[in-house]
């Protein structure tokens, strides 16, 4: 069939707005969508198109948020939202492999692809990267016949596996600027030679008159048969908790040491960008940045109390009662003696962003916190924010393991083979020791300030309260128990 803008616009008008608001990739959870309008459309193939759709979000006049929506022709020729497996996302990967620049479909079907009287108002720029041949060694044309399957992981994006070897990740929320996930994956895999990330194979960028340039998708190597470290660790520890006898704490915490080495290597690579990459160059934090970290932590605490109040009033009161203590810990951001280093970081590093494979570890999803604007996610920040995030994740995964073991047991286990609280303490020690040793080995200019790290941990746990309360209330126990542990341990 021949696609035109009118057909895509009709498909956009037919979208179920209530269903859209419930999608995992919809950013404004809990807010209504009152309208959907086609901004730009690009023909990926004869039967599929990529649309940039402006959604009116919120009460009253609301605000506009732009999203990428793929459409595929169904029986009878009508377009419907694409689902992983029907080939629409594969068609986008093929466009990358072919280095195509796709003009937007014109508002006048007879105008040759341009909006009447205005010239081309948008283009989809698709390119393959130097690593494409490593990811897909066959002729690029063979990608068109590859299988397309959903990744099968809960994500705020849409990811499909192509031919069992390539992964296409589509960024559904379209925001102006270079997505840090693409930017850092490209730098780490193509310039730094850091083997702890999947190889980049290609990318797509929408360039529009009304929104500038925005990253739409990334193509990279698929890490086959990998499990994310959170689930793998939670299941492993749950088995150890329920095992007979006693489990060696040193053996059970080997993973933490491995992770310390991995993160040190990541930060060493990010701390040494090329001289011409001035926007990535590390520097000392300013007093204004230290103040901003403190204020941000206090805002997160206040927001956490408000968000939790709607889901668990008793827990919200517990947070209020501990508020002064939490705020005091966060205030240590401005009490540092020496200005800490700021540089590019992962931005949302937790065990779910680390893949375990037969030949090692891979770090993925360099987007940072997805609800932040892209320019904020690309700012220089302290690498200790990543360290704090991963330490909180180690805490959460161990407590999750204990809950899983008890659930399977039908109640508390009288004599657990693994002491979860001891595991948390020893895992932290081994992670930090390995991280510090890795930094020394790489001669990375990063100082492990434990007081600064403590402030980042408290701030991160406040964020986790809000995330759980607004997205997954059944998970509120994790930040609750984690914050209790942080406050009981005292300052670093």
N, C-alpha and C positions, 0 to 999 in steps of 0.2 A: 504494500500500500504506500501511498505518497502522503507523508505527514505535512500538515501546515499548522500555522499558529492558531487558526480558528478551532481545529480539532483538539489541540492541547488546551486551549482556553475553556472549551466545553468540558473537558475532563476535570479541569481545576474547579469549575463551578459545581461539578457533581460530587466533589469530595465530601465525605462525612466529617463535619467539623468536630463533632463530639469524639469520634474515634481518633482524629488527629491529636486532640488535646490529651488523649490517654497514651499516646505513643511514647516509648522509652526515650526516643530522641527529641521529644518536644521539651524545650528548655523551661518554659514557665508553668511548672506543675501546679495544678489546682486552679489555674486561671482559664476562663472561657475563651473560645475563639469565635468571633462574631462574623468574620468574612474571610474569604480567600480570593486573591486576585493574581492572575498570571503577570509576572514582570517580564520574564524572558524565557524563550524555549529554544532548545537545540536538538536537531535530529541526529541521533546517534546511529541509527540504521533505518531501514525502511519500515520497521515495525516498533521502534522504541525511541523515546525522547527523554531528555532531561529538562525539567522545568525549574525555574527559580520562582517560588511562590511567596507572595507577601501575605502574611496572616495578620489580621487585626486581633490583638490579644488584650484581654483585660476588660474591666467594667467601663461603661460609658464610651467615650471616644477611644480610650485605650491607646495602644501604641502598635507599631508595625514591626514584625519580626520576619526575616526572610529565611526560607528553607528550600533545600534541594529535594525535589520529588521526581522520581523516575516513573515513566508510564510505558506500558506495553499494549500493543493491539491485541484484543481478544477476538473470539469468534464473532464474525459480523463486522469487524473493523473498528469497533469503538475502543477508545483508550481507557485503561484502568491502571491504578497504581501498581507498579511492578512489585513482585515478590522474588526473593532470592531463588534462583533456579530457572527463571523464565528468560534469562539472557540479556536483560536491559543493562545490568551493571557490567556484564562481560563486554557488551558493545562499547562501554566507556573505556574499558581496559584496551580493547582493540584500537580505539582512537588514539590512545597513548602510544601503543606499539607502532602505529603508523605516523606518529608526529603530526597529527591533523590539527588544524585550526578551523573550528566549526562556527560559521556565522549564525547569529540568531535568526530564527524564522521570522520573516517580515509580517507586519500587521496587515499588509495587503498581499494576499497570496500571489498576485501577479507582479510583485515588485522585485522578484529575484532574490528574496531573502532580506531586504532592507525595509525598515519602517518608512512609510510614505513621507517624502519630503525631508527626511532627516539623515539619510545615510544609515550605515550599519550602527545600531545602538548597543550591540553586545557581541562578544565572541567567546567561545569556549576553547581555550588554548590547551591542547593535550600533547605531552611530550614523554618520550622514554628517557631514562637516565642511563649513565654509563654502566650501571649494574644490571641492566635488563638482560643482557646475554647470559649472565651468570644465573639469573633466576629462570629465564626461559631460553635455553640454548638452541631450540629449534627455530625455524623461520618464523618471524613475528606473525605472519599470516595464519599460522596454525593455531594461534590463540583463539581465533574466531570459532573453532570447532571444539574448544575445551569445555569440559563440564563446569557447571556453576552450582555451588552448594553453599548454604548458609554456614557461617562460622560456628554457630551454636553456643556463643557466649553472650551474656547480658552486657550490652554496650549502649552508650549514648549515641553511637554512630551505626551505620549499616556496613557490615563486612561480609564479603563472599569469598569463597575459596575457588580458584580457577585451576582446573586440571590437577588438583592436588599439590600444586607447587607455588602458585602465586596467590597473594591475598590483596583484594581491592577493598580499601576502606573509604567509604563516602562520608563526608562531613555534612550532616543534614542541616545543621544550623549554619547558614552562610553569613559570615562576618567579614567586613573589609580587612585586608591585610594578609600577611603570610602566616599560615598556621604553624605554630612552633613544632607541631608533630612532624610536619614535612621538613621544616627548616633544620631541626636537630637530627632527625634521622638521616638526612642528606649529608650533613656535616660529619656525623659520627661514622657513617658507613663509607663515605666517599673520600673524605679528607683526613680524618683522624685515624682511620683504619681500626676503629674499636670494634672488636668482634662480638661484643655483647648486645648488638642490635641486629634485627633482620636486614638484609641488603635491600636498598631502595632500587626499584625497577622503573618507576614512572610517576607522573603527577598530572593533575588537571586543574586549571585555574579559570574562573569566569572573570572576564574583564568587561565591565558595563559602564555606560555613561552615568548612571544614577547611583552606582555603588563602588566604583573603582575596581580594583583587583581583589579577588577572594579565592582562597584555596577551596576546591570542591572535592578532590579525592586524591588518594595516594595508592600506588601499587608497590608492593614489596614482597620479599620472599616469604612463603608460608612455612612456619615451623611445624612440620607434621608430627603428629602423635605427641605433641607437647601438652602439658597440663599447667594451669596457672599455679603459682607457688602457694597461694592461699589455700585452695582446695586440697592440693596434694599434701601440704603440711598439716592442715586440719584433720584430714583422714588418717594420716600417719600417726599423729599425736593421739588421736582418739583411740586407735588400736593399742598404742603403748599404755595409755591410762588404764584400759581394760585388760591388759595382759596379766598373766599370773607372775608372781615373783616381784622382782625389783629391776627396773631399767636403769642402765648407766646414764647419769646426767650428762657426762661428757660426750658420750656417743650420740645422745638424743639432741644435742645442741650443735652438732657439726654444721648443720645447715646455716646457722647464724654466722659462723666464721666464714663460710663460703660467700655469703651475701655481703659481709663486710669488705672482702677483697673485691667483689664485683662492683660495689658502689664506689669504692675508692678509685678503681680504674675508670669508671664513668666520669667522676668528678675531675680526675686528673686530665682526661681528654678535653672536657669542657673548659678547664682552666687554662688551656694552652691553644687558643685558636690562632689561625694565621694572622700575621701582622696587618694584613689589609682588611681583616674582618673587625674593623674598629668598634662596631656596635656590639660585638661579643667580648671585647677585651675586659678582663677582670680589673677591679679597682677597689679602693677602700670605701666602705659605706659612709654616707654623710650623716650628720646629726639629724637632718630632716628625715632621712630614711629610717633611722633608729626610732625616732618619734612616731613615724607613720606605722612601724611594726607594732609599737605599744598601743597606739590608738586603734589599729585594726583588731588587735587581740581583745581589747575592751569592747569594741563593737560586736565582735563575735560572741563574747560572753553575754552581752545584753540580748542579742538576737537569739542565742541558744535558749535563754530563759523564756523568751516570748514564744519561740517555736515549740518548746517542750511543754509549755503550759497547756497548749491545745490538745496534746496527746496524753500527757501524764502529769496532772497538777501536783501530785506529791513529789515527783522527781524534780519538777520545776522549783518547788519550795526548797528542796535540798540544794539545788544550784544557787538559789538566792542566799541561803544561809552560808554557803561556802564562797560567795561572790567576792568578798573582801580578800580572802586568802588567794583565790585564783587571780584577781586583779593585781595583787602584790607580786605574785610570781611573774605575771606578764610584764610588769613594770621594770623588770630586770633588763629589758631590751635597751633602756637608756642608761643602765648602770655599768656598762662594759668599760673597761679601762682602755683597751685598744680597739680602734675601729675594725670591725671584721671585714673580711673579703666579701664582695658581691660579684656574681658571675652568672652565666646562664646555668640553669638547673633543670631537672626533670619537671618539678612543680607539683606533682601529685603521685609521688613514689610510694607504692604499697605493694604487698605481696601479690595482689591481683594483677599488677602490671609487669610481673616477672614470670617468664615461661621456663619450665623445666623440661629439657630435652635430653636425649641420650648423649649428646656431645657438649652439654653445658647449659648455661643460662642465657636468656635473651630478655632484654628490657624493651618494653613497648609502650605505646601511648604517651608520647611527649607533649600532649596538649596542655598540660597543667589543669587547673580546676576549670572545667568547661563552662561554668556559669560566668566566669570573668570575661571582659572584653579581651580581644586578641592582643592589643597593645600592652595591656597589663600583664598578660601571660608571657610576653616576650621581654619583660624588664629583667634587669640583673637582680639577683636575689642571693641570699645566703645559702650555701650548700647544706648548712645545718638544718634548713627547713626540710630538705629531702631526708636527712638522717632522722630527724624527729618523726616524720611521717612513717618511715619504715619501722622505727621502734614502736610506735603506736600500733602498727599492723602486727608486729610480733606479739604484742600483748593481746590484741583481739583474737588472733588465730589460736593462741593457747587456750583462752577462755572458751572459745567456740568448740575446741576439741573436747574439753571437759564436759560441756553441755551435751555434745553429741554422744559421748560415751555413757553419760548418765541416762540420756533418753533411751538408748538402746538397752540399757540395763534395767530400765523401769524404775530408776531411782538412784540415789547416791551410791557410789561404789565404796564398799567398806574399806578395802585395802588397795587403793590405786597403785599400779606399778610405777607410775610416773607422777611425781609431785609437780603439778602445773605451776604453782607459785614459784617453786624453786627453778623450774625451767625458764620462766619469764626472766628472773633475775640473772641466771647464768647465760641465757641467750643474749641479753643486753650486753653483759660483760664481754662475751666473745665477739659479738658484732663490732663493738666499739674498739676493742683491741686490734682486730683484724683491719678495720677501717683506718685506724691511725697508722698501723704498720704499712698498709698499702699506700697511704699518702706519702710516707717517708720514702718508700721504695721508688715511687714515681717522682719524687722531689716536687710534689704539688704544694703550692703556697697557701695551704688551707690549715687553719688552726682549729683544733677541737676544743672549743670553749664550752665546758659542761654547764655553766650558768646560762649561757645563751641558748644552748640546746634545750635546757629545761623550760625556758620561756617559750620556745617554739613548740615543745610537746604539749604544754598546757593550752596554747592557742589552737593547736591542731585538734585536740580533744573537744574544744568548744565548737569547732566547725563540725566535728562528727556528730555532736548532739543535734545540730540543726539539720544535717543531712538525714539522720535517722528519723527525726520527728516529721520531716516533710516528705520524705521519699519511702522510708521503710521503718515504720514505727515499731515493728516487732524486733528490731535490732537495737533498740535503745539501751538494752542491757550492756552492750559493748562499751560505749563511751561512759556510761554510768560506772561500771566496774573499773574501767581504765582511769577515770578521773579520781575515783576513790583511792586507787593505788598510788597515783601521782601525789595526791595530797598527803597520804599516810607516810610516804617515803620522805617527805620534806624536800627542801631545795637541794640541788645538786652539790 
